[in-house]
Amino acid sequence: MFRTKVNRQLLPLKMCFFLLFASFGPTIGFMPTIARQLGYSITTYGATMMFMSVVSTILVPMSGVMVDRFRIKKTLFLVVIFGTGVVSICFLFVPKAPVEAAMTELKCDSETTTMTVLNENNNKNNLQPTSNVTYYTVANHTGGDELITCKLKCQYTELCGAGYAIVNNPKNQSDLSDLWTRTINENQNKYDQIDLTLTPKDVEQTEQIANSYVFKVMSVQINGTQILSPTCRCHLKTFCHIANCSNDRIMEVATVKTYRGNVLNLYQFWIFFALVATYWTCTTISSVLINPICLDALGDRSAEDFGKQKCWGSIGWGGFSIFIGWLVDVFSFDKKDKDYSPVFYSSILFTALNFGVVNRIKVVETNKSEGRWKNMCGLFTKHYMISFCIWSIFNTLFHTIVTHFLFWYMEDLVSANDDHSQRAWLKTLQGLAQGIQCFGGEIPFFFWSGWIIRKMGYGNCMALVLAAMGVRMYLYTVIWNPAWIIAIELLNGVSYALGYSVKMSYAKMLSPPNTLNTVIGFIGFFDCIGESIGSLLGGYLFDTYGGVWSFRFFSYMSVLMCFLSVVTNYFGLTRESITSKDHAESTNMDLKITNNNTDKKS
């Protein structure tokens, strides 16, 4: 019989990690695609998350100082958990940004009339296509030779004026240009309603760089007058917007999914922005506080056992990312947009459960120490602390790129493949990617991180983390099927879980007495710097140069930082342990200050 020893004192802590990250995982993971569905560009999302990082830059060290100064660690933790649940309810009612139809070009000559849809949703820089031709066939989405009808709202245009060639009409039939001119003169309108009839089998292939699809027009109807196989005596060229079309695929192509104006003028954006800011504030502070609560509870075994507690957060994040992603696809069956309500309902449920669990955790409040700030200033002037903070900035920057833009990149891959089965189960695939990140990567490395750190040392582990991140981001750029990302996410164990454990245990080792919360808060400050740079720079690069180029750029940068980390470690700029002399000096400083204060009072 096998016996399993369970530390009951740490059981509430494990449950807190599980419930906290089970509520965070689906929301944070799907936030980029939620923003995209609401109508915001990747640049807008990147700038928004950059601002969230700036807010976190202030809140993280402030929260550490507050709980050390006022001893309100548990109270603040409960407040931000409650705030997470409230914001999750509000997310259910966020309005979408207004979008409009793409520009459609209507051309007519003596031979035929065509409608060209300028597809502005396909940015040529998003991906590197294997071919310069996009194959688009409406017949794949309709039955047989069923005709398609579309209603267009077209602009006023002058005909047979300067620059227009007049040609004979060899078919001796009603002329579209004559009808168009007569309608304009009668109505004196700047816009006219045109009903078009298309046929699926006449869809042409168009070049990718053109981002357009050309359809042959079988008939035109203007104000009740219909023309079959329309031609024009004068070359007609005007621009229209598709108001309605019987084919969903054409409507998908013809609808601009991203708001093209200034989002700062939209009340919808400010509602979304305020909720994201509040949610990010709550999740940031709660993530900061749970770490010192755990480290204080573990005591001297923090380096060995921290990862074993943190892995329960990965179980919650990964397990429910898979389940909630599947629920989103199920709830979205036969819907135009994805239904993300399961994401927020689950967050509300787990937040309520976690609120009760936290009340059962015994939180060790910080002892007051008059010499805390002097010890802190001395610590952050040490060369090993400076190199550690620089490593933390870049490690967080690279992790931010993956967190904020990987799912966006997966959606671009699915769109490029034009695979309807992949699109239908995309959220499940994305949930599986997060699940593999946690179960296949994070949990083993969180569990064995103490042993790995002890065998390799802090400096070598820091270099290994950056190397794994560089390989991971490069592999994203050499695949075409997004399903392969599931296998790549196994590297998340080295690139994230090991790095996180190194960061927390290293901070615990370096912290002077009674300053752990403050030190972790200031480490979080440097993390937020990396996150803000990653969000803004990543959003700009992905929008301007596309996912392939951007991931490769950050991959090369990660490899470069790995090399610099190896050099830093070689020259002894990384501290592997704190000697008893260091602890004695810190303790004597506290005793000296305490004795001086006692003498003054007496």
LUMTOR-838678 format. One record per residue (C-alpha): z, y, x. Coordinates in pm, whole numbers, plus 50000, padded with zeros to 5 digits. Each point is the difference from the previous one (the first is absolute). Layout:
BEGIN
ZYX/...
//
This chain:
BEGIN
500005000050000/499115034650126/502555027449965/498995036049961/502535026550091/499785030849780/501875031350096/501145011649657/501005034050133/496385006750097/498514985549681/500045033549807/498335016150302/497204974149994/499565005249624/499875037850052/497234996550261/498124976449766/500205021949688/499475032950184/496754989250163/498844980049697/499995033349813/498395019150290/497324975150100/497565000549708/500385037549943/499495010950361/497334973450060/497875009949701/500655037650021/496695007150187/497944981849738/502005016149719/499155034250146/496364989750031/499864989049635/501605032849894/497005017750153/501225012250340/498114996950327/501324982450308/500385033950171/502135012849713/502134968750011/500405002350377/501055036649979/502444991749721/501634972550203/500095023050303/502095024349795/502254971149894/500534992150366/500905036250073/502584998549722/501304967450145/500175016450344/502635023449857/501784975649769/500434970750237/502125016950268/501725021249736/501104969249805/501344984350319/502005031250084/501305003049643/501354964549976/501635003250344/501515033849916/501064995449637/500324961749988/497874996549684/497764971550111/500514978149693/499875028949751/496735013550140/498554964950008/500714995149629/498555034149911/496644993750170/499734964949852/500525014649653/497385026850074/497464973150093/500334984349657/499655033249816/496835009550191/498504965549934/500305006849626/498255033650039/497104984350193/498944982149681/498925033549852/498135016350290/496685015249877/496704994550183/498105027750173/496925011849808/496754984950127/496415006449899/496694982049994/497914998250315/496815019950031/496944982249860/496475010650086/497264997249736/496445000550140/496714997749814/496385000150117/496634988349875/500844963350065/503614994149900/503435014449930/503024989250205/503735006149986/501805000650337/503794996550001/501555016250305/502944977050071/502645022450156/502644972449999/498364981950292/500765019650313/497674988750273/502795003050254/502514977749826/498614967850143/497374987850239/497504981449779/498194969550129/496765013649853/498685034649929/498944989649650/502244997649696/498914973649747/500915010249648/498804981549692/501115009049651/498484967449872/502894981150161/502365016849757/497944998949681/498494972349798/496304992950048/497675029549951/502455020049792/499115036850012/502515025950113/500425033249826/501525030650163/500745035349877/499485027850251/501015036449996/497335017750207/499675034750145/497375025349901/496975000150227/496775019850020/496764980349975/496475006850122/501215030050198/499495007950365/500094969250215/499264976049714/496674981850006/498224995949666/498374965949958/497924983949731/501584975049765/497764969450027/501884981349729/499195026349738/503474997249845/502935022449920/501125018750308/503715002050092/499575033550171/498455015249686/502824986649783/502575012250251/498525035450009/499745001649622/503614989049957/501255025850250/498115028149823/501304989549658/503654995250090/500405025650277/502654977150151/500864995850363/500634962949944/498174974049794/501094965649879/497564972550102/500164963749894/498454976250253/499114963249970/499974979650321/499054964350078/502114978850243/497104982450171/498575032750131/503025009250213/498855008650351/501684994750334/501105032050169/501175008150348/503745001250068/499755034450160/498605014049680/502964987549792/497734999049697/498554975349750/496615005249836/499234988749643/496655000349822/500185017649665/498314981049714/500435026449732/501435034949950/501375015349682/500685037349963/501255014049669/498644970449803/496584999450168/499344968350200/497474994550278/499194965050128/499104995550368/500395037550055/497885019050251/499695036950083/497025023450034/502225021650218/502334984550256/503475001349846/503164998250205/503405008449858/503624989950045/502154983849734/503384984149937/500244966349825/502125005149689/499874963849888/498204967950090/499954965349843/500284983350343/503485001050156/498664994850352/497815031049979/502965019949866/502104987750291/497375011850246/499465033049818/503675009649969/501645018450286/503394983650050/501445026850227/500895035449896/497735023450195/501765033149943/503205015150139/502814976349901/502535028050044/498695014949675/500724968249803/503264995449810/499254962550010/500185000650378/503315018750007/501554974749762/498814971850224/501125018850311/503495007149865/500574963849902/498754986650333/502215025050185/503084989949802/499274963050033/499335003450372/503255019250046/502024973049826/498334971050182/500315017450338/503715007349969/500794965549860/498054983450283/501885021150253/503434992349853/499584962449957/499484995250375/503335014450125/501804983449708/498604967050124/500685007250369/503605010449927/500564968449799/498654978150284/502045016950272/499424986350350/497364974949882/497655027249873/497234992950254/500144962749924/500385000249622/498425032549875/496584984149963/501514970949803/501285024649740/496885021750001/497764969849937/501364999049643/498355033649947/496734984350113/500484971549754/500415025049716/497125022050115/497554971650063/500924977349710/499805026349732/496945017050150/498124967649937/501444995349652/499595036349890/496475001650144/499094969749791/501605015849692/497975032050052/496764979750000/501104980549692/500995031649810/496725016350106/497724972549868/496995015249821/501255035250079/498025026550183/502985010450215/502854980050146/503235000249800/502825007150246/502824999449743/501414966850136/500605017750332/502275026149846/501724977449746/501004976350281/501325029250206/502165011149708/501404964849953/500824994150368/501565034550034/502364992949711/501034966550151/500455015150346/502255027249861/502514973149906/499654981550332/500685031050212/503335004849824/501104966450143/499095008750360/502885010150222/498735030950182/501665010450325/500245037950002/499795018550332/503195008850186/500335036750079/499485008950365/500085034950147/497864990350299/497104986049800/497575028750050/500645002950372/499304962950044/496875003349786/498585028550208/500554980350315/498294969349859/496765017749904/499635014850348/499884965450161/496574988950126/500264966249826/500755016849665/497045023750037/497594971450075/501444980649706/499405029249762/496385003450118/499464962749945/501535003149654/497615028449906/496874980550091/501264967149859/500615016649664/496675018650017/498034967650033/502044982649731/499355029749768/496244996250044/500204963849881/502435007449716/498095029749853/496374990550058/499614962150017/499814994949622/497555029149972/497884982950266/500174966849811/498685017049686/497115014550201/499184964950128/499974986149646/497785028649880/497604994550288/499804962749924/499515007349628/501904967749924/501295001249642/502394970750046/501595017550298/500275032249801/501654982049706/502724984750220/500245027350263/503645008749925/500954963350037/498204999450335/501805031550110/503314985449882/499274968450199/499355021550307/503445015649961/501504965849934/498534986050323/501255030850183/503514990849891/500144961849975/497584991450278/500875028750233/503185019749936/502474973049893/499564977350306/500135029350240/502925016849826/501864966950017/499214993550367/499885036350117/503454997950163/498954970150210/496665016350092/501695032650106/502554981050206/497294980050179/497395027550051/502085031650014/499555032249804/497265014850219/497724969649990/500494996849624/498965036349952/496774993850194/499334967849808/500365018149666/497345025850095/497634973350132/500244980049678/499315031249792/496905007850207/498604964949950/500855001049629/498165032549928/496964989550205/499674967549803/499755020149676/496735014550127/498214967250080/500324983749656/497915005449690/501864978149750/503385016249913/501544965349955/500144997050381/502585028150003/502534974849868/499764980750327/500115031850210/503245010749832/501864972150181/500135024550291/502305022049792/502904979150128/499515012150357/498625034849926/502635009649740/502944976049963/500704996050370/499525037450056/502415008649717/502674976550134/499555014150351/500375035249865/503214993649806/501764978350258/498985023650285/501415029749806/503204980449936/500334992350371/499455036150110/502145017049736/503305015250116/503054990549788/499935012249636/496465014350028/497874970849879/498965016549672/499095032250176/498054982550278/498034979249748/499415031949802/498505017350303/497944969450087/498725002449642/499135036350075/497584988650272/498704972749769/499175026849745/498105019750262/497864969350066/499574994049629/498915035749928/497464999850284/498694966049889/499655010749636/498145032550069/497884987950290/499264966749832/498955016549673/497625023450181/498464973150223/499584974449721/498355025949775/497765013950275/499114969750213/500904970549777/502334970550029/498254980650276/499855028350250/503535012149915/501674966150037/498274995050335/501115034250120/503644992649921/499644965250146/498895014050334/502805025849986/502574972449939/498734980250300/500255031350215/503615005849891/500734963550076/498795005250355/502175031350035/502964980749862/499514973250266/499905026950270/503135016149857/501804966850003/498824992750355/501555032150130/503304992849828/499835026849728/501194975349736/503704991349974/500674963049944/503775002649958/502895024349995/502564992250266/503734999349950/500195031550212/497845018849748/502214989049712/503135009350195/498705034850074/499155005449633/503394986949887/501895021050255/498115030949882/501114993549641/503624993850111/500025031450210/498745021549716/502474984249757/502935005750238/499015036250054/499905006049628/503404983549961/501505022550269/498585030849828/501524989949666/503414993650155/
//
